[in-house]
Amino acid sequence: MTILTLVRHGETDWNSGGRIQGSTDIPLNDTGRAQAREVADVLAAEYAGREVVVVSSDLSRAAETADLIAAALGTTVSRRLPGLRERSYGEAEGMDAPTFSDTYGAWQSADVPGAEAWPVVRERALAAIAEVVAETPEGVDVIAVAHGALIREVIASATGGAFPREGERLPNCSVTTFRLDGDAWEMLAYAGVAG
């Protein structure tokens, strides 16, 4: 049995500007660093006295968020995993939400040239998580810092599509926690908010 905590990275300038980042490597801004320090303090208190492994996406916004969390926990990030990268949005990367909607239509059904297919995002995310969990000793928990769309796909898979609910988003530095027991996933904490 493993406790898996998924943390979305802190804010970037593209987040604050409503731009689609995808696999574009945009760093945290000052707000994002403050958010990361805040969630790091919360997780340090929650995980006090427990063994934990911290991993992240290899994109800088997730990597820096993970570094701040690991430091608060008195450890270091053990791995940077390309499998935890955000979905590639192809030609839509850098667009703001209104331009995306005008160009491609509804978010979940949009056919964007060069974008990674949703099932592929889910498959690689679950494979990366399975790899980390398999390598982690029994009784050691995992904190994985990743990206909004990728985390949404993991949540949808783990809950049979019950979450995230329509119209919900995962804020920057939000935390979603699962108990993994073999192939069984149980969501313990969910961070989706309306909007």
C-alpha positions as CSV (number, residue, x, y, z in Angstrom):
1,M,0.0,0.0,0.0
2,T,1.3,3.4,-1.0
3,I,0.0,6.9,-0.3
4,L,0.4,9.0,-3.5
5,T,0.1,12.7,-3.4
6,L,-0.1,14.6,-6.7
7,V,0.8,18.3,-6.6
8,R,0.2,20.7,-9.4
9,H,3.2,23.0,-9.9
10,G,3.1,26.7,-8.8
11,E,2.0,29.6,-11.0
12,T,3.9,30.8,-14.0
13,D,3.5,34.0,-16.0
14,W,1.6,32.0,-18.7
15,N,-0.8,30.7,-16.0
16,S,-1.5,34.2,-14.8
17,G,-2.0,35.3,-18.3
18,G,-4.3,32.4,-19.2
19,R,-2.0,31.0,-21.8
20,I,-1.7,27.3,-22.7
21,Q,1.7,26.0,-21.6
22,G,1.7,22.3,-22.5
23,S,5.2,21.0,-22.9
24,T,6.6,24.5,-23.3
25,D,9.1,24.9,-20.4
26,I,7.9,28.0,-18.6
27,P,9.5,28.7,-15.2
28,L,7.6,29.6,-11.9
29,N,7.0,33.3,-11.2
30,D,7.3,34.8,-7.8
31,T,3.7,34.0,-7.0
32,G,4.3,30.4,-8.0
33,R,7.4,30.2,-5.7
34,A,5.3,31.5,-2.8
35,Q,2.6,29.0,-3.5
36,A,5.2,26.2,-3.6
37,R,6.7,27.3,-0.3
38,E,3.2,27.3,1.2
39,V,2.2,23.8,0.0
40,A,5.7,22.6,1.1
41,D,5.0,23.8,4.6
42,V,1.6,22.0,4.6
43,L,3.1,18.8,3.3
44,A,6.1,19.0,5.7
45,A,3.6,19.1,8.6
46,E,1.4,16.3,7.2
47,Y,4.4,14.0,6.4
48,A,6.3,14.7,9.6
49,G,7.8,11.4,10.8
50,R,6.9,9.6,7.7
51,E,9.3,8.4,4.9
52,V,8.5,10.0,1.6
53,V,10.0,10.0,-1.9
54,V,9.6,13.2,-4.0
55,V,9.5,13.0,-7.8
56,S,8.5,15.5,-10.5
57,S,8.1,16.2,-14.2
58,D,11.3,17.3,-15.8
59,L,9.8,20.6,-16.8
60,S,11.2,23.5,-14.8
61,R,7.9,24.7,-13.2
62,A,7.3,21.3,-11.7
63,A,10.9,20.6,-10.9
64,E,11.3,23.9,-8.9
65,T,8.0,23.3,-7.1
66,A,9.3,19.8,-6.2
67,D,12.6,21.1,-5.0
68,L,10.9,23.5,-2.6
69,I,8.7,20.7,-1.3
70,A,11.6,18.2,-0.9
71,A,13.7,20.8,1.0
72,A,10.8,21.4,3.5
73,L,10.7,17.6,4.0
74,G,14.4,17.5,4.5
75,T,15.1,15.4,1.4
76,T,15.8,15.9,-2.3
77,V,13.9,15.1,-5.5
78,S,14.8,11.5,-6.4
79,R,13.8,11.6,-10.1
80,R,12.6,13.9,-12.9
81,L,10.3,11.9,-15.1
82,P,9.4,12.9,-18.6
83,G,6.3,10.7,-18.2
84,L,4.9,13.3,-15.8
85,R,5.2,16.2,-18.3
86,E,2.2,18.2,-19.2
87,R,0.2,17.2,-22.3
88,S,1.7,18.7,-25.5
89,Y,-0.9,21.0,-27.0
90,G,0.8,21.2,-30.4
91,E,-0.1,24.4,-32.3
92,A,-2.2,25.7,-29.4
93,E,0.8,26.2,-27.0
94,G,1.1,29.9,-26.1
95,M,-2.6,30.7,-27.1
96,D,-4.9,32.3,-24.5
97,A,-8.2,30.5,-23.7
98,P,-10.5,32.7,-25.8
99,T,-8.2,32.3,-28.9
100,F,-8.1,28.5,-28.3
101,S,-11.9,28.3,-28.1
102,D,-12.4,30.5,-31.2
103,T,-9.9,28.4,-33.2
104,Y,-10.5,24.8,-32.0
105,G,-13.8,24.8,-30.1
106,A,-14.5,22.9,-26.8
107,W,-11.4,22.0,-24.8
108,Q,-11.9,18.3,-24.3
109,S,-13.0,17.6,-27.9
110,A,-10.7,20.0,-29.7
111,D,-8.7,18.6,-32.6
112,V,-5.4,20.5,-32.4
113,P,-2.7,19.8,-34.9
114,G,0.3,18.3,-33.2
115,A,-1.4,17.9,-29.8
116,E,-0.9,14.7,-27.8
117,A,-4.0,12.5,-27.6
118,W,-5.7,12.3,-24.2
119,P,-5.4,8.5,-23.9
120,V,-1.7,8.8,-24.5
121,V,-1.4,11.4,-21.7
122,R,-3.2,9.1,-19.4
123,E,-1.2,6.0,-20.3
124,R,2.2,7.6,-19.9
125,A,1.2,9.3,-16.6
126,L,-0.1,6.0,-15.1
127,A,3.1,4.2,-16.4
128,A,5.4,6.8,-14.7
129,I,3.4,6.6,-11.5
130,A,3.5,2.7,-11.6
131,E,7.2,2.8,-12.1
132,V,7.9,5.1,-9.2
133,V,5.5,3.1,-6.9
134,A,7.2,-0.2,-7.9
135,E,10.6,1.2,-7.1
136,T,9.5,2.7,-3.7
137,P,9.9,0.5,-0.6
138,E,6.8,-0.7,1.2
139,G,5.6,1.9,3.7
140,V,7.2,4.8,1.9
141,D,4.9,7.4,0.5
142,V,5.3,9.3,-2.8
143,I,4.8,12.9,-3.6
144,A,4.7,13.6,-7.4
145,V,4.8,17.1,-8.7
146,A,3.2,17.4,-12.2
147,H,0.8,19.4,-14.3
148,G,-3.0,20.2,-14.4
149,A,-4.1,18.3,-17.4
150,L,-2.0,15.2,-16.6
151,I,-3.3,15.1,-13.0
152,R,-6.8,15.5,-14.3
153,E,-6.3,12.4,-16.5
154,V,-5.0,10.4,-13.5
155,I,-7.9,11.5,-11.3
156,A,-10.4,10.5,-14.1
157,S,-8.8,7.1,-14.5
158,A,-8.7,6.5,-10.7
159,T,-12.3,7.5,-10.2
160,G,-13.8,5.9,-13.2
161,G,-14.6,9.4,-14.6
162,A,-16.5,10.6,-11.6
163,F,-13.9,13.4,-11.0
164,P,-12.9,16.0,-11.9
165,R,-16.5,17.1,-12.3
166,E,-17.4,19.2,-15.4
167,G,-16.3,22.8,-14.9
168,E,-13.8,22.1,-12.2
169,R,-10.2,23.0,-12.3
170,L,-7.1,22.1,-10.3
171,P,-5.5,25.3,-8.9
172,N,-1.7,25.8,-8.9
173,C,-0.1,23.9,-6.0
174,S,-3.3,22.0,-5.4
175,V,-2.9,18.6,-3.7
176,T,-4.8,15.4,-4.6
177,T,-4.1,12.3,-2.6
178,F,-4.7,8.6,-3.3
179,R,-4.2,5.3,-1.5
180,L,-2.8,2.7,-3.9
181,D,-3.2,-1.0,-3.0
182,G,-2.1,-3.1,-5.9
183,D,-4.3,-2.0,-8.8
184,A,-6.9,-0.5,-6.5
185,W,-6.9,3.3,-6.2
186,E,-8.9,5.2,-3.5
187,M,-9.0,9.0,-3.6
188,L,-8.4,10.4,-0.1
189,A,-8.3,14.2,-0.9
190,Y,-9.4,16.1,-3.9
191,A,-8.5,19.6,-4.8
192,G,-10.8,20.5,-7.7
193,V,-12.6,23.8,-7.5
194,A,-15.4,25.4,-9.6
195,G,-14.2,27.6,-12.4
